[in-house]
């Protein structure tokens, strides 16, 4: 099952128009969804995913 970054506490939107999406857990910004970058570079699903729903954070 693919990770949905929009539901992760580590996902954020940046002010950088070249790299509008970021991951605080891995410390990078990208044009694509961070979970896709992690999958393509490591070959496995993101291991840092933490649901906003489970922690109560929005």
C-alpha contacts under 8 A as a table, 3 or more apart, distances in Angstrom:
res1	aa1	res2	aa2	distance
2	X	35	X	7.96
2	X	45	X	7.10
3	X	35	X	6.16
3	X	45	X	7.07
3	X	46	X	6.90
3	X	49	X	7.34
4	X	7	X	5.69
4	X	8	X	7.03
4	X	35	X	7.36
5	X	8	X	5.06
5	X	10	X	7.94
5	X	11	X	5.82
5	X	33	X	6.77
5	X	34	X	6.92
5	X	35	X	6.41
5	X	49	X	7.71
6	X	11	X	6.47
7	X	11	X	7.85
7	X	50	X	7.97
7	X	51	X	5.65
7	X	52	X	5.73
7	X	53	X	7.62
8	X	11	X	5.63
8	X	49	X	5.80
8	X	50	X	5.22
8	X	51	X	4.78
8	X	52	X	5.52
9	X	49	X	7.62
9	X	50	X	5.86
9	X	51	X	6.20
9	X	52	X	5.30
9	X	57	X	7.08
9	X	58	X	7.52
10	X	23	X	5.41
10	X	24	X	4.93
10	X	25	X	5.64
10	X	49	X	7.38
10	X	50	X	7.35
11	X	21	X	7.37
11	X	22	X	5.76
11	X	23	X	4.79
11	X	24	X	6.43
11	X	34	X	7.89
12	X	21	X	6.08
12	X	22	X	5.18
12	X	23	X	6.33
12	X	24	X	7.42
13	X	20	X	5.69
13	X	21	X	4.84
13	X	22	X	6.07
14	X	17	X	7.80
14	X	19	X	7.13
14	X	20	X	4.86
14	X	21	X	5.74
14	X	22	X	6.49
14	X	29	X	7.64
15	X	20	X	6.40
16	X	19	X	5.30
16	X	20	X	5.39
17	X	20	X	5.41
18	X	30	X	7.67
18	X	31	X	6.58
19	X	22	X	7.64
19	X	29	X	5.51
19	X	30	X	4.37
19	X	31	X	4.55
20	X	29	X	6.93
20	X	30	X	6.34
20	X	31	X	5.79
21	X	29	X	5.54
21	X	30	X	5.36
21	X	31	X	6.09
21	X	32	X	6.97
21	X	33	X	6.58
21	X	34	X	7.09
22	X	27	X	7.42
22	X	28	X	5.68
22	X	29	X	4.09
22	X	30	X	6.12
22	X	33	X	7.98
22	X	34	X	6.51
23	X	26	X	5.67
23	X	27	X	5.61
23	X	28	X	5.63
23	X	29	X	6.48
23	X	34	X	6.23
24	X	27	X	4.82
24	X	28	X	7.00
25	X	48	X	6.52
26	X	48	X	7.98
29	X	34	X	7.65
30	X	33	X	7.09
30	X	34	X	6.70
32	X	36	X	6.81
32	X	37	X	6.95
33	X	36	X	5.48
33	X	37	X	6.77
34	X	37	X	5.10
34	X	38	X	6.26
35	X	38	X	5.08
35	X	39	X	6.13
35	X	45	X	7.07
35	X	46	X	5.78
36	X	39	X	5.07
36	X	40	X	6.09
37	X	40	X	5.21
37	X	41	X	6.06
38	X	41	X	5.29
38	X	42	X	5.84
38	X	43	X	7.51
38	X	44	X	7.33
38	X	45	X	6.89
38	X	46	X	6.01
39	X	42	X	5.46
39	X	43	X	4.91
39	X	44	X	5.05
39	X	45	X	5.20
39	X	46	X	6.63
40	X	43	X	5.55
40	X	44	X	7.81
46	X	49	X	6.14
50	X	54	X	7.73
50	X	55	X	7.88
51	X	54	X	5.41
51	X	55	X	6.63
52	X	55	X	5.37
52	X	56	X	5.78
52	X	57	X	5.03
52	X	58	X	5.87
53	X	56	X	5.18
53	X	57	X	6.74
53	X	58	X	7.70
54	X	57	X	8.00
